[in-house]
Amino acid sequence: MPLEPVSQAFLEQLAEADGPAIHESTPAIARMSGPVLAGLSGRGPDVGAVRNLRLDGKGGRFRVRVLQPEGASRAVIVYYHGGGWVLGDIDLQYDHVGRRLANATQSTVVLVNYRKAPEHPFPTAVEDSWTALQWVAAHAAELAPEGVPLIVAGDSAGGNISAVLTLWARDKEGPRIDHQVLVYPVTDCDPDTASYLAPENQLLLSRDTMRWFWGHYLADEAARTHPDASPLRATSHAGLPPALVYVAQYDPLHDEGVAYARALEAAGVPVTLAEAEGQMHAYFQMAGILPGQEAGLNVVADHINRFVASFAKGSVSSHV
């Protein structure tokens, strides 16, 4: 189907503003769009409780935000936001995403404000995110009733981090991750896939912009093939937690998301592969801006709710 009309109109408005593309900007300039978009999204819904904490990473501290719903939590979701490892913040649109996700799934959502490149290049984002995951596992009793599932989730670069952490958790023998939700994830460093090259996919995220993100995050192109950066290239995907891989139709990352779902499936991992038809990359954070955001969040929340119900009945197996 064609690009969703509101998305098309939004792109036309951006073109009329005649601002530089992300890949023609500096990180500092590109980050200036965050507060503007957050203003358009507005404040997210109320939740039962909010806590802001600082954790110690290697060489510095970073923030996490714990969003708890009213009543007992049915799961704990550790959410890693997108932004190409360079942009994004838990104070802006992702606070809105986290609040809606907490309420829609009756779950505790932990938003992780991992440190960003280029000031903090690879592997800082992954290491901070791992520290946050370990903190969540160690403080599980404070976050939710005993025995609820632990889910990692994220979009774009956050989907990349989530996928990498499932590999780390498997290989380091914990923490146990029960499910993973990957929204248009970065899973590989190949800029020459069909979806990367397709003219119709050069929208909010383009091939040039993605190369700009990679350049700031991990300048050494050869090192990008390591599974800690490109989880699709892991030697094995066996033993990983069940997954939802949710790709966007108009997205340079479309094909690597599909490839990752297929790799998990081939390794015997239960996978749901879904596509947001008519949507472009970045729609998932556009609360109050693009109608696809609400629809997409509902897809994710419904999937998590089904998983949590099955988990509670003991009809799904645990994965490390």
Protein Blocks (a to p, Z undefined) as FASTA:
>chain_A
ZZdfklmmmmmmmmmnopacfklpcfklmmmmmmmmmmmnopadddfbdcddddddehia
cdddddddehjdfbdcddddehehmgccfklmmmmmmmmmmmmnopacddddddddfklg
cfklmmmmmmmmmmmmmmmmmmocehiacddddehjlmmmmmmmmmmmmmnopaadfbdc
dehiafbfcfkbfklmpmklmcfbcfklmmmmmmmmmmplmlmmpmklmmmlpfbfghia
cddddddfbafklmmmmmmmmmmmmnopacdddddehiaehklmmghkamklmmmmmmmm
mmmmmmmmmmmnopaccdZZ
